[in-house]
Every structure is written in structure tokens, then in C-alpha cells.
Amino acid sequence: MAVFAKSPVPRFSVGIHQNEFLPEGGSEVHAVVTATATGGGTAGTAGARAGFVIMVDCSGSMDYPPAKLRHAREATAAALDTLHDGVAFAVVAGTHEAVEVYPGGGRLAVAGPATRAAAKEALGGLTPGGGTAIGTWLRLADRLLGSAEVSIRHGVLLTDGRNEHESPEALRAALDACAGRFTCDARGVGTDWEVREVTRIASALLGTADIVADPSGLAGDFTAIAERAMGKSVADVRLRVWTPAGAGIVFVKQVAPAVEDLTGRRAEVPPRAGDYPTGSWGDESRDYHLCVRVPPAEVGREMLAARVSLVLPATDADAPEVLSQGLVRAVWTADPAMSTRINPQVAHYTGQAELAQAIRQGLRARASGDFGGATAKLGRAVQLAARSGNRDTAKLLSKVVEVVDAATGTVRLKTKVADADEMALDTRSTKTVRVKK
């Protein structure tokens, strides 16, 4: 059995950004929680208690054109070269079933010169044929990752088509079974896959989703995914939110680096607290938008609206560990200048969430032939992107609409839009920018 190096544990901090003042009778408190981890190692320095499984679509469509599967093999080899010595790994071929390409036997190999060379040789066995049943790929990855004593469990899934050989219910059941057990980045190659399916997989498994329209870009993308995974040093961090009697959570959303609604993933922690999953961490910072409903009160009253903590859950050997915490306050005032002031962080991320929603709604309207609705929604998206300085999203929008005036959101729909451009805008619509200093 391999001896794994111990990863440095990052130091966590929690910062609270809010306007704590409410008008008399006010009941909703908004805050942006900035969670930061430092000192845990960056890519290239983290320890090796990690498992990594690459799931490669080998359905028949990967033969059109034949270079697609060749690029997938090269990308997988590049990712293997990025894995640190000692990392446990496997390669899975996905069709209407899932097959272990390497190492086989229902286990993970341990990365080193010999196993990397053997895995690359085994990639020659990746041949196109069959259908697509992504849930079976994920379940096999889960079994493989569960077979090794690793703390960081990560997968990357590549598909080029729709999940046509299993029902949506079967995929949902697989995602429910795998949620919280490993993180998975999902990638669509080409333009024949379904954006909703790929983003759904990444969302459920707390990973990233993206398009690689040109298969020649797969190697660079897979390398970047592996590098980020190697930078993780602590797994299964929870955002724990406690509220006092009479108060309750309206929503909890991750808002940076991407918008992800965590509200429905709450796990109750009596008394009066709930845990929200955040996955694995390295050296990084993330922002969360929290809305709490409190009992209305009279002027002059103050209360603790919420206590927000980053927590490592209890194990058989250890009690829960609070990594850091911050406090959300509510203060009732008769001064309208104080109670109507919107905190800049809250205002910024409210706009970023609206931006993501406007893009999704605009693209759906365009697809359904509602060109007036599409113009209005995508125009609003252009306005929000310009206002917040989200240049990447603004650039993607400019490939779908002709921008007449970004400040007012005046746009015209383009009559011809490349599938890859529309899918890139859709897939990346939830990516946000931080508040300007």
C-alpha cells in the first residue's frame, strides 16, 4: 500500500460584508460572506492523499471526426503527467456502460513513472462505439474513488453527445448517490452535447462546467483541471449557518467564482443550524450571499441574525472542527439614510446573479422564437455585464447580440450565431467577477 504525504492544512478566515441597519419593522438581512483559505499549498505543492478518475466518452459519436477521440487520448495523457507521484488514479471508458481502462480490478493505481507509462499505453484501447449512459460512468468513478484511502476525491468527465441511453431519472439518481462523495468537473467537446446535462452534473458534484468547442484544446483544459485538483488540501468543508429562534434562512448562494444556489442542499444540524456543502479547498477565496429573515423589531433593537462558520464535519475519530466564523447583525433604525444604504458587495453580487439569470432566460426565449423577450433579457445582461466590469461575459454576449449601447442595454439579436458561441455563453453564464477594489 502506498504511503501518502500529509497535506498542509490551510488557515481559514470568514469576512462579513453587510449593511446591518433595517427600518422599523424590517425583516430581511442580506450579507456577503467571504471565505478564504491560505497556506494549504498551491498547485504543485499540495500533498498526495488524492484520488483522480478520468471518464472519457467513447460512444460512437466520438468517431466523428476521428481526431476527436485522438485528442481525448492526448488530453488524458496530459492530465496523467500533471498528477503528483503518489496520487491514486484510474481511467474509465464511458459508453452505454462504464469500463475500467486502467488499472482494472476495481481499484486505483498509484501515480509514478511506471503506472503513468502503463496507463498511457492502455489509452490505445479507447475506441469509439456504443451509446451514452453517463450515470453508469459516475457510479463506477464513485466505486473506484471509494476503494482507496484518500481524502481528496476528484473526477473529470468528458462527453460529446446527449445522455440518450438512460433516463433523466437514472442520471438524477446517480448524481444524488455521488453528491458529497467526490467533486467532478464536466466538459462538453464539440457542439452536439446538451448544456443543461453538463452543467447539471457539475452543479450536483460541486465542479465546473465548460465547453471545449475545438477538440485540440482538450489537452490544455485537462491539464488545468488536474493542476487545480492537485492544489486541493482539505475536503468536505461545510458552510454552517446558525440562526436564533424566530429567524430563518431565505437563501444561501455561492456568488464567486460562480453563482451556485446552495439553499436546497441544507443538512440540518440541531439546534437551529444547517450545513451547506462547499467541497474541497486549496489556497482560494469564495463569496457567498446569505439572506436571513428575522422577526421585525422596533427602532433601537439589535440582534444577532446569524452565525456563519466554516466547519469540518465530525468523523469516527474527531469531533467537528470550526475553522473560522463571522457574525451577521441586525440593527433597527429610524434613519432612512442608514437603512436604505445597500452594501456594495451585496449590490454587486445581486447584479451578478441577475446577469446569469438574464442570459439563461434570454437564450431560452431566443430558442423558442420569442425574439422580443430575448432582446430584452440579453440587453439587460449586456447592461449588467458592463456595469459590473464582467468583461469575459460581455465578450461572449457580443457574439450573440449586436451591442448598440451597453449602458442602456440596447442591443439587436444577431441573425447568425455559431452554435459554439451560444453554448459558450450558456455554459459560462454563471461565472462572476469579484467586487472592484
C-alpha positions as CSV (number, residue, x, y, z in Angstrom):
1,M,0.0,0.0,0.0
2,A,1.3,3.5,-0.9
3,V,2.4,5.8,1.9
4,F,0.8,9.2,1.3
5,A,2.4,12.5,2.3
6,K,0.3,14.7,4.7
7,S,-1.0,17.8,3.1
8,P,-0.6,21.2,4.7
9,V,-3.9,22.3,6.2
10,P,-4.9,25.8,5.1
11,R,-5.9,28.6,7.5
12,F,-9.4,29.7,7.0
13,S,-11.0,33.1,7.6
14,V,-14.5,34.5,7.3
15,G,-15.3,38.1,6.5
16,I,-18.8,39.6,6.6
17,H,-19.9,42.4,4.3
18,Q,-23.4,43.9,5.1
19,N,-25.5,46.9,6.0
20,E,-26.8,45.8,9.3
21,F,-29.3,48.6,9.6
22,L,-33.0,47.9,8.9
23,P,-36.0,50.2,9.0
24,E,-38.6,49.8,11.8
25,G,-40.4,46.6,11.1
26,G,-37.8,45.4,8.6
27,S,-37.2,41.7,8.5
28,E,-34.7,40.7,5.7
29,V,-31.0,40.8,6.4
30,H,-28.5,40.4,3.5
31,A,-24.8,39.7,3.8
32,V,-21.9,38.6,1.6
33,V,-19.6,36.1,3.4
34,T,-16.1,36.0,2.1
35,A,-14.4,32.7,2.9
36,T,-10.6,32.5,2.3
37,A,-8.1,29.7,2.7
38,T,-4.4,30.3,2.8
39,G,-1.3,28.3,3.5
40,G,-2.7,25.0,2.3
41,G,-0.4,24.7,-0.7
42,T,-1.0,25.8,-4.3
43,A,-0.9,23.7,-7.4
44,G,2.3,21.8,-7.4
45,T,2.8,21.8,-3.7
46,A,-0.2,20.0,-2.1
47,G,0.2,16.6,-0.7
48,A,-0.8,13.3,-2.3
49,R,-3.8,12.0,-0.4
50,A,-5.9,12.4,-3.5
51,G,-7.8,10.2,-5.9
52,F,-8.4,11.2,-9.5
53,V,-10.6,9.5,-12.1
54,I,-10.9,10.5,-15.7
55,M,-14.1,9.5,-17.5
56,V,-13.8,9.6,-21.3
57,D,-16.8,9.4,-23.6
58,C,-16.1,6.5,-26.1
59,S,-19.6,6.4,-27.7
60,G,-19.9,6.1,-31.4
61,S,-20.1,9.8,-32.0
62,M,-16.5,10.3,-30.8
63,D,-15.5,8.9,-34.2
64,Y,-16.9,12.0,-36.0
65,P,-14.4,13.3,-36.7
66,P,-11.9,10.6,-35.7
67,A,-9.5,13.3,-34.4
68,K,-11.9,13.9,-31.6
69,L,-11.0,10.7,-29.7
70,R,-7.3,11.1,-30.6
71,H,-7.4,14.5,-28.8
72,A,-9.2,12.9,-25.9
73,R,-6.5,10.3,-25.5
74,E,-3.8,13.1,-25.7
75,A,-5.7,15.2,-23.1
76,T,-5.9,12.2,-20.7
77,A,-2.2,11.5,-21.1
78,A,-1.5,15.2,-20.4
79,A,-3.6,15.1,-17.2
80,L,-1.8,11.9,-16.1
81,D,1.5,13.8,-16.5
82,T,0.2,16.5,-14.2
83,L,-0.7,14.2,-11.3
84,H,1.7,14.2,-8.4
85,D,3.6,11.0,-7.6
86,G,1.5,9.0,-5.1
87,V,-1.9,10.2,-6.3
88,A,-4.3,7.4,-6.8
89,F,-5.9,7.4,-10.3
90,A,-7.9,5.5,-12.8
91,V,-9.2,5.9,-16.4
92,V,-12.8,4.9,-17.3
93,A,-14.2,4.5,-20.8
94,G,-17.8,5.6,-21.0
95,T,-20.5,4.4,-23.4
96,H,-23.9,2.8,-22.6
97,E,-21.8,1.2,-19.9
98,A,-18.6,2.0,-17.9
99,V,-15.4,0.1,-18.3
100,E,-12.1,0.4,-16.4
101,V,-9.4,1.1,-18.9
102,Y,-6.7,1.3,-16.3
103,P,-5.7,-0.2,-13.9
104,G,-8.7,-2.6,-13.8
105,G,-9.7,-4.8,-11.0
106,G,-12.0,-2.3,-9.3
107,R,-9.1,-0.3,-7.8
108,L,-7.0,2.8,-8.3
109,A,-3.3,2.8,-9.4
110,V,-0.7,4.9,-7.6
111,A,0.9,7.6,-9.9
112,G,4.6,7.1,-10.7
113,P,6.7,6.7,-13.8
114,A,5.8,3.1,-14.4
115,T,2.0,3.5,-13.8
116,R,1.8,6.6,-16.0
117,A,3.5,4.8,-18.8
118,A,1.2,1.8,-18.5
119,A,-1.9,4.0,-18.3
120,K,-0.8,5.8,-21.5
121,E,-0.3,2.5,-23.3
122,A,-3.8,1.5,-22.2
123,L,-5.3,4.6,-23.7
124,G,-4.8,2.9,-27.0
125,G,-7.8,0.7,-26.0
126,L,-10.1,3.7,-26.1
127,T,-12.1,3.0,-29.3
128,P,-15.5,4.5,-30.3
129,G,-18.7,2.5,-30.2
130,G,-21.9,2.3,-28.3
131,G,-24.2,4.8,-26.7
132,T,-24.1,7.2,-23.8
133,A,-25.3,6.5,-20.2
134,I,-23.4,9.0,-18.0
135,G,-24.9,7.8,-14.7
136,T,-23.1,4.5,-15.1
137,W,-19.7,6.3,-15.6
138,L,-20.3,8.4,-12.4
139,R,-21.2,5.3,-10.3
140,L,-18.1,3.5,-11.4
141,A,-15.9,6.5,-10.6
142,D,-17.6,6.7,-7.2
143,R,-16.8,3.0,-6.5
144,L,-13.2,3.4,-7.6
145,L,-12.6,6.5,-5.5
146,G,-14.2,4.8,-2.6
147,S,-11.8,1.9,-2.9
148,A,-8.8,3.9,-1.8
149,E,-7.9,5.7,1.4
150,V,-7.8,9.2,0.0
151,S,-9.3,12.4,1.4
152,I,-9.5,14.4,-1.8
153,R,-11.7,12.7,-4.4
154,H,-11.9,14.3,-7.9
155,G,-13.3,13.3,-11.2
156,V,-13.3,14.8,-14.7
157,L,-16.0,13.8,-17.2
158,L,-15.8,14.4,-21.0
159,T,-18.8,13.9,-23.2
160,D,-19.6,14.9,-26.8
161,G,-23.2,14.0,-27.0
162,R,-26.5,13.7,-25.2
163,N,-27.2,11.2,-22.5
164,E,-29.6,9.2,-24.7
165,H,-29.2,5.7,-23.3
166,E,-30.5,6.2,-19.8
167,S,-33.5,8.1,-18.4
168,P,-33.2,11.6,-16.8
169,E,-34.3,9.9,-13.6
170,A,-31.4,7.4,-13.7
171,L,-28.9,10.2,-14.1
172,R,-30.5,12.1,-11.3
173,A,-30.3,9.0,-9.0
174,A,-26.6,8.6,-9.9
175,L,-25.9,12.3,-9.1
176,D,-27.8,12.0,-5.8
177,A,-25.8,8.9,-4.9
178,C,-22.4,10.6,-5.8
179,A,-23.1,14.0,-4.3
180,G,-20.8,14.8,-1.4
181,R,-18.6,11.8,-2.2
182,F,-16.4,13.4,-4.9
183,T,-16.1,16.5,-6.9
184,C,-16.4,16.3,-10.7
185,D,-15.6,18.8,-13.5
186,A,-17.7,18.2,-16.6
187,R,-16.7,19.1,-20.1
188,G,-18.5,19.1,-23.4
189,V,-16.4,18.7,-26.5
190,G,-17.7,19.9,-29.9
191,T,-21.3,21.3,-30.1
192,D,-23.6,18.2,-30.1
193,W,-24.0,17.8,-26.4
194,E,-26.6,19.2,-24.1
195,V,-25.6,22.2,-22.0
196,R,-28.3,21.5,-19.3
197,E,-26.9,18.0,-18.8
198,V,-23.3,19.0,-18.4
199,T,-24.0,22.0,-16.1
200,R,-26.3,19.8,-14.1
201,I,-23.6,17.2,-13.5
202,A,-21.0,19.9,-12.5
203,S,-23.6,21.6,-10.2
204,A,-24.6,18.5,-8.4
205,L,-21.0,17.4,-7.8
206,L,-19.6,20.9,-7.0
207,G,-17.4,21.1,-10.0
208,T,-17.0,23.3,-13.0
209,A,-18.7,23.0,-16.4
210,D,-17.3,24.3,-19.7
211,I,-17.3,23.8,-23.5
212,V,-14.2,22.8,-25.5
213,A,-15.5,23.5,-28.9
214,D,-12.3,22.6,-30.7
215,P,-11.0,19.1,-29.6
216,S,-7.4,20.3,-30.0
217,G,-8.0,22.4,-26.8
218,L,-8.7,19.4,-24.6
219,A,-5.1,18.8,-23.5
220,G,-4.7,22.3,-22.1
221,D,-8.1,22.1,-20.4
222,F,-7.5,18.7,-18.8
223,T,-4.0,19.8,-17.6
224,A,-5.6,22.9,-15.9
225,I,-8.2,20.7,-14.2
226,A,-5.6,18.3,-12.9
227,E,-3.4,21.2,-11.7
228,R,-6.4,22.7,-9.7
229,A,-7.2,19.3,-8.3
230,M,-3.6,18.9,-7.1
231,G,-3.9,22.2,-5.3
232,K,-6.6,21.0,-3.0
233,S,-5.6,20.1,0.5
234,V,-8.8,19.7,2.6
235,A,-12.1,18.1,1.6
236,D,-15.7,18.3,2.6
237,V,-15.7,21.8,4.1
238,R,-19.2,22.9,5.2
239,L,-20.7,26.4,5.5
240,R,-22.7,26.2,8.7
241,V,-25.3,28.9,9.4
242,W,-26.9,29.2,12.8
243,T,-30.0,31.5,13.3
244,P,-31.8,32.4,16.5
245,A,-35.3,31.4,17.4
246,G,-37.8,33.0,15.2
247,A,-35.3,33.6,12.3
248,G,-34.8,31.5,9.2
249,I,-32.8,31.2,6.0
250,V,-34.3,32.7,2.8
251,F,-31.4,31.6,0.6
252,V,-27.7,30.7,0.6
253,K,-25.9,31.1,-2.7
254,Q,-22.3,30.9,-3.7
255,V,-21.7,34.0,-5.8
256,A,-18.0,33.9,-6.6
257,P,-16.2,32.4,-8.5
258,A,-19.6,31.3,-10.0
259,V,-23.3,31.5,-9.0
260,E,-24.5,28.3,-7.4
261,D,-27.7,28.1,-5.3
262,L,-27.0,26.0,-2.2
263,T,-30.3,26.7,-0.4
264,G,-31.8,23.3,-1.2
265,R,-28.7,21.4,-0.1
266,R,-29.1,22.2,3.6
267,A,-28.4,19.5,6.0
268,E,-30.0,20.2,9.4
269,V,-27.6,20.5,12.4
270,P,-29.8,20.9,15.6
271,P,-30.4,23.1,17.3
272,R,-31.2,25.9,14.7
273,A,-28.2,25.4,12.3
274,G,-27.7,24.0,8.8
275,D,-24.7,22.9,6.8
276,Y,-24.2,23.7,3.1
277,P,-21.6,21.8,1.1
278,T,-18.6,23.7,-0.4
279,G,-16.4,20.8,-1.4
280,S,-12.6,20.7,-1.4
281,W,-10.3,23.7,-0.8
282,G,-6.8,24.8,-1.6
283,D,-5.5,28.3,-1.5
284,E,-8.5,30.3,-2.7
285,S,-11.3,32.7,-1.8
286,R,-15.0,32.3,-2.4
287,D,-18.0,34.6,-1.7
288,Y,-21.5,33.5,-0.5
289,H,-24.7,35.6,-0.5
290,L,-26.8,35.0,2.6
291,C,-30.4,36.2,3.2
292,V,-31.9,35.8,6.7
293,R,-35.5,36.6,7.7
294,V,-35.7,37.9,11.3
295,P,-38.7,38.8,13.5
296,P,-39.5,42.5,12.8
297,A,-38.5,44.8,15.7
298,E,-38.8,48.4,16.9
299,V,-36.2,51.2,16.5
300,G,-33.1,50.7,18.7
301,R,-33.3,47.0,18.9
302,E,-30.2,44.9,18.0
303,M,-29.9,41.2,17.5
304,L,-27.5,38.5,16.1
305,A,-29.2,37.5,12.9
306,A,-26.8,34.6,12.0
307,R,-23.6,33.0,12.9
308,V,-21.7,31.8,9.9
309,S,-18.9,29.2,10.3
310,L,-16.7,27.1,8.1
311,V,-16.7,23.6,9.6
312,L,-15.1,20.2,9.0
313,P,-17.7,17.6,9.9
314,A,-17.2,15.0,12.6
315,T,-15.5,11.7,11.8
316,D,-15.3,8.5,13.8
317,A,-12.1,9.8,15.3
318,D,-12.6,13.5,15.6
319,A,-15.3,15.9,16.7
320,P,-16.5,18.7,14.3
321,E,-13.8,21.4,13.8
322,V,-14.8,25.0,13.4
323,L,-12.2,26.6,11.1
324,S,-13.5,30.2,11.3
325,Q,-16.6,32.1,11.8
326,G,-18.3,35.5,11.4
327,L,-21.4,37.2,12.7
328,V,-24.4,38.8,10.8
329,R,-26.1,41.5,12.8
330,A,-29.5,43.3,12.5
331,V,-30.0,46.8,14.0
332,W,-33.3,48.7,13.6
333,T,-33.0,52.4,12.9
334,A,-35.3,55.4,12.2
335,D,-32.7,57.0,9.9
336,P,-33.6,56.2,6.3
337,A,-30.1,57.2,5.1
338,M,-28.7,54.3,7.1
339,S,-31.4,51.7,6.5
340,T,-31.6,52.2,2.7
341,R,-27.9,52.1,2.0
342,I,-27.0,49.0,0.0
343,N,-23.7,47.3,0.9
344,P,-21.5,47.4,-2.3
345,Q,-20.7,43.7,-2.1
346,V,-24.4,42.8,-1.8
347,A,-25.3,45.1,-4.6
348,H,-22.6,43.7,-6.9
349,Y,-23.5,40.0,-6.4
350,T,-27.2,40.7,-6.6
351,G,-26.4,42.1,-10.1
352,Q,-24.2,39.1,-11.0
353,A,-26.9,36.7,-10.1
354,E,-29.4,38.7,-12.2
355,L,-26.9,38.7,-15.0
356,A,-26.7,34.8,-15.0
357,Q,-30.5,34.6,-14.9
358,A,-31.0,37.1,-17.7
359,I,-28.6,35.2,-20.0
360,R,-30.3,31.9,-19.4
361,Q,-33.8,33.4,-19.9
362,G,-32.7,35.3,-23.0
363,L,-31.2,32.2,-24.6
364,R,-34.3,30.2,-23.8
365,A,-36.5,32.9,-25.3
366,R,-34.3,33.0,-28.5
367,A,-34.6,29.3,-28.9
368,S,-38.4,29.4,-28.6
369,G,-38.7,32.1,-31.2
370,D,-39.6,34.9,-28.7
371,F,-37.2,37.4,-30.2
372,G,-38.7,40.4,-28.3
373,G,-38.2,38.7,-25.0
374,A,-34.7,37.5,-26.0
375,T,-33.7,41.0,-27.0
376,A,-35.0,42.4,-23.7
377,K,-33.3,39.8,-21.5
378,L,-30.0,39.8,-23.4
379,G,-30.0,43.6,-23.4
380,R,-30.3,43.6,-19.7
381,A,-27.5,41.1,-19.5
382,V,-25.3,43.4,-21.6
383,Q,-26.1,46.3,-19.3
384,L,-25.3,44.3,-16.1
385,A,-22.1,42.9,-17.5
386,A,-20.9,46.4,-18.4
387,R,-21.9,47.9,-15.1
388,S,-20.1,45.2,-13.1
389,G,-17.0,45.1,-15.3
390,N,-17.6,41.4,-16.3
391,R,-15.6,41.7,-19.5
392,D,-15.5,38.0,-20.2
393,T,-19.2,37.7,-20.2
394,A,-19.6,40.9,-22.2
395,K,-17.3,39.5,-24.8
396,L,-19.4,36.3,-25.0
397,L,-22.6,38.3,-25.3
398,S,-21.2,40.3,-28.2
399,K,-21.1,37.2,-30.2
400,V,-24.9,36.6,-29.8
401,V,-26.1,40.2,-29.9
402,E,-25.0,43.4,-31.6
403,V,-24.5,46.0,-28.8
404,V,-25.8,49.4,-29.7
405,D,-25.5,51.0,-26.2
406,A,-24.1,48.8,-23.3
407,A,-25.0,51.4,-20.7
408,T,-28.7,51.3,-21.5
409,G,-28.8,47.7,-22.6
410,T,-29.8,48.5,-26.2
411,V,-29.0,45.5,-28.4
412,R,-30.1,43.8,-31.6
413,L,-30.1,40.0,-32.0
414,K,-27.7,38.6,-34.5
415,T,-29.4,36.6,-37.2
416,K,-26.5,34.1,-37.5
417,V,-24.8,32.8,-34.3
418,A,-22.3,29.9,-34.2
419,D,-23.5,27.0,-32.0
420,A,-20.2,27.1,-30.2
421,D,-20.7,30.8,-29.3
422,E,-24.2,30.3,-28.0
423,M,-23.2,27.2,-26.0
424,A,-20.2,29.0,-24.5
425,L,-22.4,31.9,-23.3
426,D,-24.9,29.5,-21.8
427,T,-22.3,27.3,-20.1
428,R,-20.3,30.2,-18.7
429,S,-23.2,32.4,-17.8
430,T,-22.8,31.7,-14.0
431,K,-19.2,32.8,-13.9
432,T,-18.8,36.0,-11.9
433,V,-16.2,38.7,-11.2
434,R,-15.2,39.9,-7.7
435,V,-16.1,43.4,-6.5
436,K,-13.7,46.0,-7.8
437,K,-11.3,47.3,-5.1
